[in-house]
Amino acid sequence: MSGNRDPHDPGLSGRTEPKLGDLDHLDKPRSTAEPNDGLPRMNIEPGYRRSGPPSKNRNKNKRGGPGWWVPLLVVLVALIAGGLWFNQNSLRGLVPRTDYDDVLHRAQVALQQGHLDGTDGTSARELFEAARALEPDNDSARQGLNDVGRAEIARADAALQAGHLDEAQQALTNARELLGGGSDVDRLTQAIAKAQVSSGQTTTSIEQAQQALSNGKIDGPDGAGALYQRALAADPDNAVARHGLDQVGDALAAQIQKSLDASDVAAASAGIDRLSSLLPNYSQLPTLRASLSALQAQASGTLTDAINQGNDALRAGRVAGDGNDTALAHYKAALAIDPNNAQAKAGLAQVAEALIVQANAAIDSGDTDQGKQLLAAAADLTPKSADLVAARARLSGQPANAGAGDTGSDNSNDTAAPTVSNVTPQQQAQVANMVQRAQIAAARGNIMSPPGDCAYDLYRGALSIDGNDPSALAGLQGLPGLVQQQFNQAVSSGNLNKAANLLDALDNLSPGDTSLLQSRQRLADAWIDQAEQQFDSGDRGNAATSLQQGMKLMPNDQRAQQLKARLQGGG
């Protein structure tokens, strides 16, 4: 039975009127007693009785339970924390450098005010260069220098229109230094030269060039070559200027010949580059180049022999000492032929490492005097080697002449007695603090700079207090591996200035590492790649800068030589 009344019930007469109940007690609390609806009562088990409002319970059940989001939140927090930890170096780089921002702001203000160049440190060019020194990988400073170059172009144009040729020439010189060339530079060069002809300055330029030539001043913006070129740009048919330029070529050729006679390959090569840039059609250039090629071939054979003999001597254990048949003597002979030869430099570094190994052996045997002599010889070759600093720290913890030559000890224990540490608790705390700061500096990439607050200086300072501290020793000797990782990452991400600084640090920390040659070539290739891209996009100034960085690392690289010719030829 449902309890509803049957409308066909015979007991139902007429219609049933609705009843509203007792309206006078509506404001009283409703009774908690369950209404009697006439239906059978049902008992609900206590374990199934719901608590709280039914509507809220239904919503919770629909969401899948009150705690489903807690594990997900924990996972998200862990992922975020892990990402922050593993990318802390990148995130740290996003923190603005107050000093850099201040210098960059002052540079932009100076640019807006038209204070483009100067020598008091307040000009836009000086400030942008200072900003670039603080943040070599930041494009803002580089773009700022380009803006200064374009502003110099505008200043040169304005000065030319006003008839101020000296000011126009100075602005053009600044623009050429900043931009490296371009259509505007070429246009202004010709326009200023024509204006100088009409103003009679060509005669003045020729007189200045003749005076510079008589004084032996050939190179540079105020040298005879540049002055004669300026006169010829204004008056291409000026016979005096043309003859004077030929005289400059003869003087350069004489200097080149002296370098060739002295077997100075580097000086002869540099002289030929200057001559070909000044007078590409000079009659003696082919002869001078042929002589240079012959000298280079001869020097190359001698250089190769010296390096091979040095390698043989090093393998045979003839590291250093008297005579000319030691590795040290052969590598020095190679560097006399080519001061920038990477293989000869690496050979000298390996000599230094061998001396450090011998010094450590002497220290282990107690011969501290011999250890000092060997470390002093190594310091002449690689003064900042991490292994050298660690060996010196070990030496400082040994008593002088302890056990020197003592091979007849009757000690049953072969292990050397531990050195008694005189380090105070305060010094131990200082060492721990310096090691911690060194680890932070190393993670940031501050390996060799800034002085006093870089990883190298902090580890070295800690070892000067306690030469036996294991954390400082391990940290210092682990620096080369850490720097190599940072170098690889910097090259891969295109931060070539940072990579160059890290490579310099590797040269100092681990000069005898044979992998340095590969790292050097890799960075040179990256610089040359960047130079080619900049040149193809018309950015000749930055292309010249990038090429220069690459040729510092690998001066004889074939691609670098080809790009150099394209830059000089304007093609």
Secondary structure per residue as TSV (DSSP state, phi and psi in degrees):
chain	resnum	aa	ss	phi	psi
A	1	M	-	360.0	136.9
A	2	S	-	-91.0	-18.3
A	3	G	-	90.8	-1.6
A	4	N	-	-82.7	146.3
A	5	R	-	-81.6	137.0
A	6	D	-	-80.4	123.6
A	7	P	T	-67.4	-17.1
A	8	H	T	-93.3	7.0
A	9	D	-	-60.9	128.8
A	10	P	T	-66.1	-21.2
A	11	G	T	-74.8	-5.5
A	12	L	-	-93.6	115.8
A	13	S	-	-117.3	128.3
A	14	G	S	67.7	-166.5
A	15	R	-	-96.8	154.3
A	16	T	-	-92.3	125.7
A	17	E	-	-83.2	139.7
A	18	P	-	-68.0	145.5
A	19	K	-	-118.7	126.8
A	20	L	-	-88.5	-8.1
A	21	G	-	82.5	-161.1
A	22	D	-	-83.3	102.1
A	23	L	G	-78.0	-12.7
A	24	D	G	-79.8	-12.5
A	25	H	G	-121.1	35.5
A	26	L	T	-68.9	-30.1
A	27	D	T	-82.9	-1.2
A	28	K	S	-83.9	151.8
A	29	P	-	-59.9	142.0
A	30	R	-	-73.0	141.5
A	31	S	-	-68.0	137.6
A	32	T	-	-77.1	-8.8
A	33	A	S	-68.0	140.6
A	34	E	-	-71.5	139.4
A	35	P	-	-69.3	149.5
A	36	N	-	-94.5	102.5
A	37	D	-	-97.8	5.8
A	38	G	S	84.5	-1.1
A	39	L	S	-89.4	157.5
A	40	P	-	-63.4	141.8
A	41	R	-	-81.1	145.4
A	42	M	-	-123.2	132.6
A	43	N	-	-94.1	129.7
A	44	I	-	-100.3	132.7
A	45	E	-	-62.3	142.4
A	46	P	G	-61.6	-33.1
A	47	G	G	-68.9	-17.2
A	48	Y	G	-105.7	1.6
A	49	R	-	-75.6	130.1
A	50	R	-	-83.6	147.6
A	51	S	-	-109.0	148.0
A	52	G	S	83.7	179.4
A	53	P	-	-64.5	136.6
A	54	P	H	-61.6	-36.0
A	55	S	H	-64.4	-39.5
A	56	K	H	-66.8	-41.1
A	57	N	H	-62.3	-39.8
A	58	R	H	-62.9	-38.1
A	59	N	H	-66.9	-40.4
A	60	K	H	-63.6	-41.1
A	61	N	H	-64.1	-35.5
A	62	K	H	-66.6	-32.6
A	63	R	H	-81.3	-4.2
A	64	G	T	92.5	15.7
A	65	G	-	111.5	156.6
A	66	P	T	-73.5	-21.8
A	67	G	T	-115.6	19.6
A	68	W	T	-66.9	-29.0
A	69	W	H	-84.6	-12.5
A	70	V	H	-64.7	-49.2
A	71	P	H	-61.6	-37.5
A	72	L	H	-63.5	-40.7
A	73	L	H	-63.6	-40.0
A	74	V	H	-62.4	-42.9
A	75	V	H	-63.2	-43.8
A	76	L	H	-61.9	-43.7
A	77	V	H	-61.6	-41.0
A	78	A	H	-64.9	-41.6
A	79	L	H	-63.8	-43.1
A	80	I	H	-64.3	-44.5
A	81	A	H	-62.4	-41.4
A	82	G	H	-63.6	-42.4
A	83	G	H	-62.0	-41.8
A	84	L	H	-63.5	-38.1
A	85	W	H	-67.9	-49.1
A	86	F	H	-72.7	-19.9
A	87	N	T	-111.8	26.1
A	88	Q	H	-65.4	-33.1
A	89	N	H	-67.5	-41.4
A	90	S	H	-66.2	-42.9
A	91	L	H	-65.8	-35.0
A	92	R	H	-62.4	-33.4
A	93	G	H	-68.5	-18.3
A	94	L	T	-79.6	-13.8
A	95	V	S	-71.6	125.7
A	96	P	-	-66.2	141.0
A	97	R	-	-87.8	115.6
A	98	T	H	-61.0	-45.1
A	99	D	H	-64.6	-41.6
A	100	Y	H	-64.2	-47.0
A	101	D	H	-60.7	-37.7
A	102	D	H	-66.3	-46.2
A	103	V	H	-64.1	-42.0
A	104	L	H	-64.9	-39.4
A	105	H	H	-63.9	-44.7
A	106	R	H	-63.2	-36.6
A	107	A	H	-64.5	-42.7
A	108	Q	H	-66.2	-37.2
A	109	V	H	-64.5	-44.4
A	110	A	H	-61.8	-37.8
A	111	L	H	-64.7	-43.2
A	112	Q	H	-65.2	-32.7
A	113	Q	T	-82.3	-4.3
A	114	G	T	82.7	10.8
A	115	H	-	-87.9	83.7
A	116	L	-	-83.8	-43.4
A	117	D	-	-137.9	159.0
A	118	G	-	172.7	-172.2
A	119	T	S	-130.1	7.0
A	120	D	S	-101.1	5.7
A	121	G	S	83.8	6.2
A	122	T	-	-111.9	-1.6
A	123	S	S	-79.0	160.5
A	124	A	H	-61.2	-41.8
A	125	R	H	-63.7	-45.7
A	126	E	H	-64.1	-40.5
A	127	L	H	-71.6	-39.4
A	128	F	H	-64.9	-37.8
A	129	E	H	-66.1	-37.5
A	130	A	H	-66.0	-39.7
A	131	A	H	-64.5	-40.0
A	132	R	H	-65.6	-33.1
A	133	A	H	-66.7	-33.7
A	134	L	H	-73.7	-39.5
A	135	E	-	-131.3	82.2
A	136	P	T	-61.5	-26.5
A	137	D	T	-91.3	-0.4
A	138	N	-	-87.6	126.6
A	139	D	H	-76.2	-15.8
A	140	S	H	-63.3	-43.9
A	141	A	H	-66.9	-40.4
A	142	R	H	-64.1	-42.7
A	143	Q	H	-64.9	-35.4
A	144	G	H	-61.9	-41.5
A	145	L	H	-64.8	-36.6
A	146	N	H	-64.0	-39.0
A	147	D	H	-64.0	-38.8
A	148	V	H	-63.0	-41.5
A	149	G	H	-60.6	-42.5
A	150	R	H	-68.3	-34.3
A	151	A	H	-66.6	-34.5
A	152	E	H	-65.9	-36.1
A	153	I	H	-60.1	-46.1
A	154	A	H	-63.5	-39.1
A	155	R	H	-65.9	-39.8
A	156	A	H	-64.4	-41.4
A	157	D	H	-59.9	-46.4
A	158	A	H	-64.5	-42.3
A	159	A	H	-65.9	-36.5
A	160	L	H	-65.9	-42.3
A	161	Q	H	-64.3	-32.7
A	162	A	T	-83.1	-3.8
A	163	G	T	82.9	11.1
A	164	H	-	-91.1	82.9
A	165	L	H	-70.0	-36.2
A	166	D	H	-63.8	-43.6
A	167	E	H	-65.5	-39.3
A	168	A	H	-63.9	-40.6
A	169	Q	H	-65.8	-40.4
A	170	Q	H	-65.9	-42.6
A	171	A	H	-64.2	-38.3
A	172	L	H	-64.8	-40.4
A	173	T	H	-61.0	-43.9
A	174	N	H	-62.6	-42.5
A	175	A	H	-64.1	-39.5
A	176	R	H	-64.3	-38.7
A	177	E	H	-66.0	-36.4
A	178	L	H	-84.1	-37.5
A	179	L	H	-99.6	-18.7
A	180	G	-	77.1	1.4
A	181	G	-	131.6	-162.4
A	182	G	-	123.3	172.4
A	183	S	H	-64.7	-39.1
A	184	D	H	-66.0	-39.3
A	185	V	H	-64.1	-44.9
A	186	D	H	-63.5	-41.9
A	187	R	H	-61.7	-46.1
A	188	L	H	-67.9	-35.3
A	189	T	H	-58.8	-46.3
A	190	Q	H	-68.3	-41.3
A	191	A	H	-65.6	-42.7
A	192	I	H	-66.7	-39.1
A	193	A	H	-61.8	-42.0
A	194	K	H	-65.2	-39.3
A	195	A	H	-65.8	-34.4
A	196	Q	H	-67.0	-34.4
A	197	V	H	-62.4	-47.3
A	198	S	H	-68.6	-24.3
A	199	S	H	-94.7	-2.1
A	200	G	T	83.2	11.1
A	201	Q	H	-78.2	-14.0
A	202	T	H	-60.9	-42.5
A	203	T	H	-61.5	-40.2
A	204	T	H	-64.6	-41.8
A	205	S	H	-62.3	-40.8
A	206	I	H	-65.3	-42.9
A	207	E	H	-62.3	-42.4
A	208	Q	H	-64.5	-38.2
A	209	A	H	-65.6	-40.9
A	210	Q	H	-64.2	-39.6
A	211	Q	H	-66.2	-41.6
A	212	A	H	-64.3	-39.3
A	213	L	H	-65.9	-40.5
A	214	S	H	-66.0	-26.9
A	215	N	T	-88.5	1.5
A	216	G	T	77.9	13.7
A	217	K	-	-93.7	101.5
A	218	I	-	-103.9	-44.8
A	219	D	S	-90.7	170.2
A	220	G	S	93.1	166.9
A	221	P	T	-64.6	-25.2
A	222	D	T	-104.7	12.3
A	223	G	S	-79.7	168.2
A	224	A	H	-60.8	-39.7
A	225	G	H	-61.0	-48.1
A	226	A	H	-65.8	-38.6
A	227	L	H	-67.9	-41.5
A	228	Y	H	-66.1	-38.8
A	229	Q	H	-62.6	-38.8
A	230	R	H	-64.1	-40.7
A	231	A	H	-66.1	-39.8
A	232	L	H	-70.6	-31.3
A	233	A	H	-64.8	-33.6
A	234	A	H	-79.1	-35.0
A	235	D	-	-140.4	86.4
A	236	P	T	-59.9	-22.0
A	237	D	T	-96.8	9.4
A	238	N	-	-72.6	111.9
A	239	A	H	-68.3	-35.0
A	240	V	H	-64.8	-44.9
A	241	A	H	-65.8	-38.8
A	242	R	H	-66.3	-42.2
A	243	H	H	-64.9	-39.8
A	244	G	H	-62.8	-38.3
A	245	L	H	-66.6	-35.2
A	246	D	H	-64.3	-36.0
A	247	Q	H	-65.4	-37.6
A	248	V	H	-62.6	-41.8
A	249	G	H	-61.2	-41.5
A	250	D	H	-62.5	-40.7
A	251	A	H	-65.2	-42.2
A	252	L	H	-65.2	-39.4
A	253	A	H	-63.0	-38.0
A	254	A	H	-64.7	-40.7
A	255	Q	H	-64.2	-40.8
A	256	I	H	-63.6	-41.3
A	257	Q	H	-63.8	-38.6
A	258	K	H	-61.4	-41.8
A	259	S	H	-64.3	-39.2
A	260	L	H	-65.7	-42.1
A	261	D	H	-63.8	-31.3
A	262	A	T	-87.6	4.2
A	263	S	T	58.9	30.4
A	264	D	-	-91.2	90.5
A	265	V	H	-64.0	-42.7
A	266	A	H	-62.9	-47.4
A	267	A	H	-65.8	-40.3
A	268	A	H	-64.9	-41.3
A	269	S	H	-64.7	-43.0
A	270	A	H	-64.4	-39.9
A	271	G	H	-63.9	-40.7
A	272	I	H	-65.7	-36.4
A	273	D	H	-62.4	-43.7
A	274	R	H	-64.4	-43.5
A	275	L	H	-64.8	-43.1
A	276	S	H	-67.5	-30.1
A	277	S	H	-72.0	-37.1
A	278	L	H	-78.6	-46.6
A	279	L	-	-133.8	82.3
A	280	P	T	-62.3	-21.2
A	281	N	T	-106.2	21.3
A	282	Y	-	-62.2	135.5
A	283	S	T	-64.4	-32.3
A	284	Q	T	-88.7	-2.3
A	285	L	H	-59.5	-46.1
A	286	P	H	-58.9	-40.5
A	287	T	H	-65.6	-42.6
A	288	L	H	-65.4	-39.2
A	289	R	H	-66.9	-38.5
A	290	A	H	-64.2	-42.3
A	291	S	H	-63.2	-39.5
A	292	L	H	-65.2	-41.5
A	293	S	H	-61.7	-42.2
A	294	A	H	-63.7	-41.8
A	295	L	H	-67.1	-39.4
A	296	Q	H	-64.4	-39.3
A	297	A	H	-64.6	-43.3
A	298	Q	H	-65.0	-45.1
A	299	A	H	-65.9	-34.6
A	300	S	H	-63.5	-42.3
A	301	G	H	-64.5	-43.7
A	302	T	H	-64.9	-40.1
A	303	L	H	-63.8	-45.5
A	304	T	H	-61.5	-41.9
A	305	D	H	-61.9	-42.9
A	306	A	H	-63.6	-42.2
A	307	I	H	-66.5	-43.1
A	308	N	H	-63.3	-41.0
A	309	Q	H	-65.9	-36.5
A	310	G	H	-64.0	-41.7
A	311	N	H	-63.5	-41.6
A	312	D	H	-63.2	-44.1
A	313	A	H	-64.1	-37.8
A	314	L	H	-65.9	-42.1
A	315	R	H	-66.8	-31.3
A	316	A	T	-81.6	-3.9
A	317	G	T	88.6	4.8
A	318	R	-	-88.5	77.2
A	319	V	-	-77.5	-56.6
A	320	A	S	-149.7	175.6
A	321	G	S	129.1	-164.4
A	322	D	S	-75.5	154.8
A	323	G	S	97.2	169.7
A	324	N	S	-103.5	5.4
A	325	D	-	-108.7	35.8
A	326	T	S	-107.6	160.5
A	327	A	H	-60.1	-40.4
A	328	L	H	-60.4	-44.7
A	329	A	H	-65.3	-41.7
A	330	H	H	-68.8	-41.2
A	331	Y	H	-67.4	-36.9
A	332	K	H	-65.5	-37.7
A	333	A	H	-63.3	-38.1
A	334	A	H	-65.1	-41.2
A	335	L	H	-69.7	-24.9
A	336	A	H	-67.0	-30.9
A	337	I	H	-78.4	-46.2
A	338	D	-	-135.5	96.0
A	339	P	T	-60.9	-19.8
A	340	N	T	-103.3	10.7
A	341	N	-	-66.5	121.4
A	342	A	H	-69.2	-36.4
A	343	Q	H	-67.5	-39.4
A	344	A	H	-66.9	-39.5
A	345	K	H	-64.1	-41.2
A	346	A	H	-64.2	-35.9
A	347	G	H	-62.8	-43.7
A	348	L	H	-61.8	-38.3
A	349	A	H	-64.5	-37.1
A	350	Q	H	-67.6	-34.2
A	351	V	H	-60.9	-45.1
A	352	A	H	-61.3	-42.5
A	353	E	H	-62.5	-39.1
A	354	A	H	-64.3	-39.6
A	355	L	H	-64.5	-37.1
A	356	I	H	-66.9	-39.2
A	357	V	H	-61.3	-44.8
A	358	Q	H	-63.4	-37.9
A	359	A	H	-64.7	-41.6
A	360	N	H	-62.8	-38.4
A	361	A	H	-63.8	-40.6
A	362	A	H	-65.1	-39.5
A	363	I	H	-64.8	-40.6
A	364	D	H	-62.9	-34.6
A	365	S	T	-83.6	-3.3
A	366	G	T	91.3	2.0
A	367	D	-	-88.9	80.6
A	368	T	H	-69.1	-31.9
A	369	D	H	-62.8	-46.8
A	370	Q	H	-62.7	-39.3
A	371	G	H	-60.7	-41.8
A	372	K	H	-63.2	-43.5
A	373	Q	H	-63.5	-42.8
A	374	L	H	-67.3	-40.3
A	375	L	H	-68.3	-34.3
A	376	A	H	-64.5	-40.0
A	377	A	H	-65.5	-39.2
A	378	A	H	-67.8	-35.7
A	379	A	H	-65.1	-28.9
A	380	D	H	-65.1	-25.1
A	381	L	H	-98.2	-44.7
A	382	T	-	-136.4	80.0
A	383	P	T	-66.1	-20.0
A	384	K	T	-111.0	16.4
A	385	S	-	-61.1	135.2
A	386	A	H	-63.5	-38.9
A	387	D	H	-66.0	-34.8
A	388	L	H	-65.2	-45.6
A	389	V	H	-63.2	-41.4
A	390	A	H	-64.4	-40.3
A	391	A	H	-66.1	-39.9
A	392	R	H	-65.4	-35.2
A	393	A	H	-64.9	-41.0
A	394	R	H	-62.6	-41.1
A	395	L	H	-64.2	-36.5
A	396	S	H	-67.1	-20.3
A	397	G	T	-92.4	3.5
A	398	Q	S	-103.5	140.6
A	399	P	-	-67.8	144.6
A	400	A	T	-60.6	132.5
A	401	N	T	57.0	26.6
A	402	A	T	-67.9	115.9
A	403	G	T	70.0	17.8
A	404	A	T	-61.7	118.4
A	405	G	T	74.9	6.6
A	406	D	-	-87.7	97.8
A	407	T	-	-111.6	0.1
A	408	G	-	-107.4	27.9
A	409	S	-	-68.3	141.7
A	410	D	-	-98.3	23.7
A	411	N	-	-71.5	129.6
A	412	S	S	-75.5	-22.2
A	413	N	-	-94.7	116.2
A	414	D	-	-75.9	-13.9
A	415	T	S	-78.1	133.5
A	416	A	-	-64.2	144.6
A	417	A	-	-65.5	138.7
A	418	P	-	-64.8	143.7
A	419	T	-	-74.6	132.2
A	420	V	-	-72.1	123.8
A	421	S	-	-84.6	130.7
A	422	N	-	-102.6	18.0
A	423	V	-	-79.6	127.9
A	424	T	-	-78.4	160.8
A	425	P	H	-56.3	-37.0
A	426	Q	H	-64.1	-40.6
A	427	Q	H	-68.4	-36.5
A	428	Q	H	-60.9	-41.9
A	429	A	H	-64.6	-38.0
A	430	Q	H	-64.9	-41.9
A	431	V	H	-62.8	-44.7
A	432	A	H	-60.5	-40.8
A	433	N	H	-64.9	-41.2
A	434	M	H	-67.5	-37.8
A	435	V	H	-64.7	-42.5
A	436	Q	H	-62.5	-44.0
A	437	R	H	-64.0	-37.0
A	438	A	H	-64.0	-40.3
A	439	Q	H	-64.0	-40.3
A	440	I	H	-65.8	-44.2
A	441	A	H	-62.4	-40.0
A	442	A	H	-64.6	-41.1
A	443	A	H	-64.4	-30.4
A	444	R	H	-80.5	-10.7
A	445	G	T	90.4	8.0
A	446	N	-	-86.3	79.7
A	447	I	S	-86.3	-55.2
A	448	M	S	-112.6	-3.4
A	449	S	-	-150.0	155.4
A	450	P	S	-73.8	152.5
A	451	P	T	-57.9	135.6
A	452	G	T	86.6	-22.7
A	453	D	S	-125.0	18.2
A	454	C	S	-98.3	166.2
A	455	A	H	-60.3	-43.2
A	456	Y	H	-61.3	-49.0
A	457	D	H	-67.0	-36.0
A	458	L	H	-69.6	-42.8
A	459	Y	H	-63.6	-42.3
A	460	R	H	-64.7	-39.0
A	461	G	H	-64.4	-39.5
A	462	A	H	-63.1	-40.6
A	463	L	H	-72.2	-24.0
A	464	S	H	-69.8	-22.8
A	465	I	H	-87.0	-46.5
A	466	D	-	-136.1	97.9
A	467	G	T	-68.4	-10.9
A	468	N	T	-105.6	7.1
A	469	D	-	-65.4	119.1
A	470	P	H	-67.8	-34.1
A	471	S	H	-66.9	-41.7
A	472	A	H	-67.3	-42.0
A	473	L	H	-63.3	-46.4
A	474	A	H	-65.4	-39.9
A	475	G	H	-64.6	-43.4
A	476	L	H	-65.8	-45.8
A	477	Q	H	-73.3	-17.8
A	478	G	H	-88.3	-6.7
A	479	L	H	-59.3	-45.3
A	480	P	H	-55.8	-42.5
A	481	G	H	-64.4	-40.6
A	482	L	H	-65.6	-42.4
A	483	V	H	-65.2	-37.1
A	484	Q	H	-62.2	-41.6
A	485	Q	H	-62.7	-44.6
A	486	Q	H	-65.2	-36.4
A	487	F	H	-62.9	-47.1
A	488	N	H	-59.5	-41.9
A	489	Q	H	-66.7	-40.1
A	490	A	H	-65.9	-41.2
A	491	V	H	-65.8	-43.0
A	492	S	H	-63.5	-35.2
A	493	S	T	-89.3	-0.8
A	494	G	T	84.7	9.1
A	495	N	-	-84.7	76.4
A	496	L	H	-73.1	-33.6
A	497	N	H	-64.5	-42.0
A	498	K	H	-64.4	-41.1
A	499	A	H	-62.0	-38.3
A	500	A	H	-63.9	-42.1
A	501	N	H	-63.5	-39.9
A	502	L	H	-68.4	-35.3
A	503	L	H	-66.7	-38.4
A	504	D	H	-61.5	-40.6
A	505	A	H	-63.2	-40.5
A	506	L	H	-64.1	-39.6
A	507	D	H	-58.1	-36.9
A	508	N	H	-80.3	-43.0
A	509	L	H	-75.9	-40.7
A	510	S	-	-137.6	64.2
A	511	P	T	-66.3	-23.0
A	512	G	T	-88.0	3.2
A	513	D	-	-73.7	121.2
A	514	T	T	-68.2	-20.4
A	515	S	T	-72.0	-10.7
A	516	L	H	-62.1	-34.3
A	517	L	H	-61.9	-41.9
A	518	Q	H	-66.3	-40.7
A	519	S	H	-64.5	-39.6
A	520	R	H	-62.8	-44.6
A	521	Q	H	-66.2	-38.6
A	522	R	H	-63.0	-43.5
A	523	L	H	-68.9	-38.7
A	524	A	H	-60.7	-43.5
A	525	D	H	-60.9	-39.7
A	526	A	H	-65.9	-41.1
A	527	W	H	-63.2	-42.7
A	528	I	H	-68.2	-38.7
A	529	D	H	-58.4	-45.7
A	530	Q	H	-64.9	-40.0
A	531	A	H	-62.8	-40.7
A	532	E	H	-64.9	-41.7
A	533	Q	H	-64.3	-42.0
A	534	Q	H	-66.5	-40.0
A	535	F	H	-65.3	-43.4
A	536	D	H	-64.6	-28.0
A	537	S	T	-88.7	2.0
A	538	G	T	90.7	2.9
A	539	D	-	-89.5	77.0
A	540	R	H	-68.5	-35.9
A	541	G	H	-61.8	-52.0
A	542	N	H	-69.8	-29.5
A	543	A	H	-63.3	-42.4
A	544	A	H	-63.7	-39.3
A	545	T	H	-65.8	-45.1
A	546	S	H	-65.0	-40.1
A	547	L	H	-63.6	-39.8
A	548	Q	H	-61.2	-40.3
A	549	Q	H	-64.2	-40.7
A	550	G	H	-66.5	-39.3
A	551	M	H	-74.5	-20.5
A	552	K	H	-63.9	-34.8
A	553	L	H	-82.4	-44.3
A	554	M	-	-135.0	82.5
A	555	P	T	-65.0	-24.3
A	556	N	T	-101.2	14.1
A	557	D	-	-62.5	132.7
A	558	Q	H	-65.1	-43.7
A	559	R	H	-62.9	-38.5
A	560	A	H	-63.9	-41.7
A	561	Q	H	-64.2	-39.3
A	562	Q	H	-66.6	-42.7
A	563	L	H	-67.5	-35.8
A	564	K	H	-60.4	-42.3
A	565	A	H	-64.3	-38.2
A	566	R	H	-66.1	-40.2
A	567	L	H	-65.6	-43.7
A	568	Q	H	-68.6	-34.3
A	569	G	H	-84.1	-8.9
A	570	G	T	76.9	7.9
A	571	G	-	-93.6	360.0
